[in-house]
Amino acid sequence: MAVLFSRHAQDEVVNSLLRMDVAWELEALAAEDMLAGVSCEVDDRGLSFLRGSHSGAVVPDGVFLINRFFMSQKLFELASGDAVAAQTEIEVYFRQALAEVASCSSRPGMYALCGDYLPLFLQWKRARSLPFPLATPRYDYAFGRSYPEVRDFSSVVYKSPFDSRSWKPNKRPDALWHTFSVERPEGVPVACAVLGDGVLFQPCGDIAIPSWLGEASVSITRALGGCFGEILYFINGESVCFASFSHFISSTWDTGRFDALLRAFCDKQRCAAADAGGHG
């Protein structure tokens, strides 16, 4: 078994795997090491390319790869030469390499190398297509310098449509440009970590978690191209509002419970690899 990650964007899944490294004989693949000696150059036709990179699979056939590779701006600075060209070329390089991996936790998706990195309104659209009684926040996306239509919102959060973590009501920005506004859902915030088929809930108060929400959380993660992820809900009585999803899992979870669920996922993948004659 192997894990691909960047040291500049190392989430709790990677931290947990590295804690269990000795027991799992895990192959840790840091993108920074894989890019050592690589330079980005532009030829006389204006075409950029990586010099010193090698094509082919990241891991041998039969090895299950846990993909936790989140691109960081610092990663592009490792390639000498044109940093802007390096950003594109490094992503293409890893997309091609991950395409060669036979068994992988998450494939490259929209705007990301680990699943789909979608704006909130597209996350909500995918969640609404699932067979669960999930509500989603009301929002307004004003074009250009138009004023957002939020007069009937009870509390407004002005934010980037890619910001999954900021939910505190705030003031309208002075400079209006493609302003994204969300009505903060009513209820108690409940965080959820998805690890394969296992889930952890972390409510901010005494709240009952619906029995179906674990299955719904796994389905949301799959719908966004992931195997692991962090979800925020707001629960108000019997109403459950799906607020946001992130493939990147923060380090705010109980270590023992988190490691146990991840260990169960790894056990399952090792058994599947052994049955298929692979290495796990």
C-alpha positions in Angstrom: 0.0 0.0 0.0 1.2 3.5 -0.8 0.1 7.1 -0.1 0.7 10.1 -2.4 0.8 13.5 -0.8 2.4 16.9 -0.6 4.3 17.9 2.5 2.9 21.5 1.9 -0.7 20.2 2.2 -0.7 17.3 4.5 -4.1 16.4 5.9 -5.2 14.1 8.8 -5.5 11.0 6.6 -1.8 11.3 5.8 -0.9 12.1 9.4 -2.8 9.0 10.5 -1.2 6.8 7.9 2.2 8.0 8.9 1.4 7.2 12.5 0.7 3.6 11.4 3.6 3.5 8.9 5.7 0.8 10.7 2.7 -1.6 11.1 1.5 -1.1 7.5 4.9 -1.1 5.7 3.4 1.9 3.9 5.3 3.5 1.0 5.1 7.2 1.5 5.3 9.1 -1.8 5.9 12.9 -1.3 5.4 14.9 -4.4 8.3 17.1 -3.5 10.6 14.1 -3.7 9.2 13.0 -7.0 9.8 16.5 -8.4 13.4 16.7 -7.2 15.6 17.5 -10.1 12.7 18.5 -12.4 12.7 21.8 -14.2 10.0 23.5 -16.2 11.3 25.0 -19.5 9.7 26.8 -22.5 11.0 25.9 -26.0 11.3 28.3 -29.0 7.7 27.6 -29.9 6.4 28.8 -26.6 5.5 25.3 -25.4 6.3 24.4 -21.8 7.4 21.0 -20.6 9.0 19.3 -17.5 12.6 18.3 -18.0 13.8 15.4 -15.9 10.3 13.9 -15.2 9.6 10.3 -16.0 6.4 8.9 -17.4 4.6 5.9 -16.1 2.8 4.7 -13.0 3.4 6.1 -9.6 3.3 2.6 -8.0 3.6 -0.9 -9.4 0.5 -2.9 -10.4 -1.2 -4.6 -7.5 -0.3 -1.8 -5.0 -3.3 0.1 -3.7 -2.6 3.9 -3.8 -4.2 6.3 -1.3 -4.3 9.5 -3.2 -4.1 12.5 -0.8 -2.4 14.9 -3.2 -3.5 18.5 -2.8 -1.7 21.0 -4.9 0.0 23.9 -3.1 1.4 27.0 -4.5 4.7 26.2 -2.8 5.0 23.0 -4.9 5.2 25.0 -8.1 8.2 26.9 -6.8 10.2 23.7 -6.6 10.5 23.5 -10.4 13.1 25.9 -11.7 12.2 28.2 -14.6 8.7 29.5 -15.4 6.5 29.0 -12.3 3.3 29.6 -14.1 4.1 27.0 -16.7 5.2 24.7 -13.9 1.8 24.8 -12.3 0.1 23.5 -15.5 2.9 21.0 -16.3 3.1 19.5 -12.8 -0.7 18.9 -12.8 -0.6 17.3 -16.2 2.3 15.1 -15.1 0.5 13.8 -12.1 -2.8 13.4 -13.9 -1.0 11.1 -16.4 0.8 9.2 -13.6 -2.3 8.7 -11.6 -4.1 7.4 -14.7 -1.7 4.6 -14.8 -2.4 3.4 -11.3 -4.5 0.3 -11.3 -6.1 0.7 -7.9 -6.6 4.1 -6.3 -8.7 5.7 -3.6 -9.5 8.8 -5.6 -8.9 9.7 -9.2 -8.1 13.2 -10.5 -11.3 15.2 -11.0 -12.6 18.7 -11.8 -10.0 21.3 -10.8 -8.1 18.9 -8.6 -5.9 15.8 -8.5 -7.9 14.2 -5.6 -11.5 14.1 -6.6 -13.6 17.0 -7.7 -12.9 20.5 -6.3 -16.3 22.1 -6.8 -17.9 25.5 -5.8 -20.5 25.1 -3.1 -23.5 25.6 -5.4 -22.3 22.6 -7.5 -21.7 20.6 -4.4 -25.3 21.3 -3.3 -26.6 20.3 -6.8 -25.0 16.9 -6.6 -26.2 16.4 -3.0 -29.8 17.2 -4.0 -29.6 14.4 -6.6 -29.0 11.8 -3.9 -31.9 9.8 -2.4 -31.7 11.4 1.0 -33.9 14.2 2.7 -31.1 16.8 2.6 -31.7 20.5 2.5 -29.1 22.9 1.0 -28.6 26.6 1.8 -30.2 29.4 -0.1 -27.7 31.6 -2.0 -27.3 34.4 -4.5 -24.5 34.8 -7.0 -24.6 38.4 -8.3 -23.0 39.0 -11.7 -20.4 41.7 -12.0 -21.1 44.7 -9.8 -24.7 43.8 -9.2 -26.0 44.0 -5.7 -26.8 40.5 -4.2 -30.5 39.8 -3.6 -30.4 38.8 0.1 -33.1 41.0 1.7 -35.1 38.0 2.9 -32.0 36.0 4.2 -32.1 35.7 8.0 -28.3 35.9 8.2 -25.8 36.4 5.4 -22.4 35.0 4.8 -20.4 36.7 2.0 -17.6 34.4 0.9 -15.9 32.7 -2.0 -18.0 29.9 -3.6 -15.0 27.6 -3.0 -14.8 28.5 0.7 -16.1 25.4 2.6 -15.2 26.5 6.1 -16.3 30.1 6.8 -19.9 30.2 8.0 -19.9 33.2 10.3 -22.3 36.0 9.2 -20.4 39.1 8.0 -20.8 42.4 6.3 -21.2 43.0 2.6 -17.8 43.7 1.0 -17.2 47.3 -0.1 -16.0 46.2 -3.6 -18.8 44.2 -5.3 -17.7 41.8 -8.0 -19.4 38.5 -8.7 -20.5 38.5 -5.1 -21.5 35.1 -3.7 -23.9 35.3 -0.7 -25.2 32.4 1.4 -27.9 32.3 4.0 -26.4 30.6 7.0 -28.5 27.6 7.8 -30.4 27.4 11.1 -29.5 24.7 13.6 -26.5 23.1 15.3 -23.3 22.7 13.2 -22.3 19.0 12.9 -18.9 18.0 11.4 -18.5 14.6 9.8 -15.4 12.8 8.7 -15.8 10.0 6.0 -13.2 7.3 5.9 -14.1 4.7 3.3 -17.4 3.3 4.5 -16.9 4.6 8.1 -18.0 7.9 9.5 -17.3 10.1 12.5 -19.7 12.8 13.7 -18.6 15.8 15.8 -21.6 17.9 16.8 -21.2 21.3 18.4 -23.7 20.5 21.1 -26.2 17.9 22.2 -28.0 16.9 19.0 -29.5 13.7 17.7 -27.8 12.4 14.5 -30.4 10.8 12.1 -29.7 7.1 11.4 -29.5 7.7 7.7 -26.9 10.5 7.8 -23.9 8.1 7.8 -25.0 6.5 4.6 -25.8 9.9 3.1 -22.3 11.2 4.1 -20.6 8.3 2.3 -22.8 8.9 -0.8 -21.9 12.6 -0.9 -18.2 11.8 -0.7 -18.5 9.3 -3.5 -20.6 11.8 -5.6 -17.7 14.2 -5.3 -15.1 11.7 -6.5 -13.7 10.9 -3.1 -13.1 8.1 -0.6 -12.3 10.4 2.3 -13.7 13.8 3.2 -15.0 16.3 5.7 -18.6 17.4 5.7 -20.4 20.2 7.5 -24.1 19.9 8.3 -26.5 22.1 10.2 -29.2 20.1 12.1 -32.3 21.9 13.2 -34.9 19.4 14.7 -35.6 16.9 12.0 -34.1 19.1 9.2 -30.6 18.3 8.0 -28.9 20.9 5.8 -25.8 19.9 3.8 -23.5 23.0 4.0 -20.2 21.9 2.5 -17.7 19.2 1.6 -13.9 19.2 1.6 -11.6 16.4 0.4 -9.0 17.8 2.8 -9.6 16.6 6.4 -8.5 18.8 9.2 -6.7 17.6 12.4 -9.6 18.2 14.8 -10.7 14.6 15.2 -10.2 12.1 18.0 -7.0 10.3 17.1 -8.0 6.9 18.4 -11.4 6.8 16.6 -10.0 8.3 13.4 -7.1 5.8 13.3 -9.4 2.9 13.9 -11.7 3.7 11.0 -8.7 4.3 8.7 -7.2 1.0 9.8 -10.4 -0.8 8.9 -10.4 0.8 5.5 -6.7 -0.3 4.9 -7.5 -3.8 6.1 -10.3 -4.0 3.6 -8.1 -2.9 0.7 -5.3 -5.3 1.7 -7.8 -8.2 1.8 -9.1 -7.2 -1.6 -5.5 -7.0 -3.0 -4.6 -10.4 -1.6 -7.7 -12.0 -3.1 -6.7 -10.4 -6.5 -3.1 -11.6 -6.1 -1.7 -8.1 -5.5 0.6 -6.6 -2.9 -1.9 -4.5 -0.9 
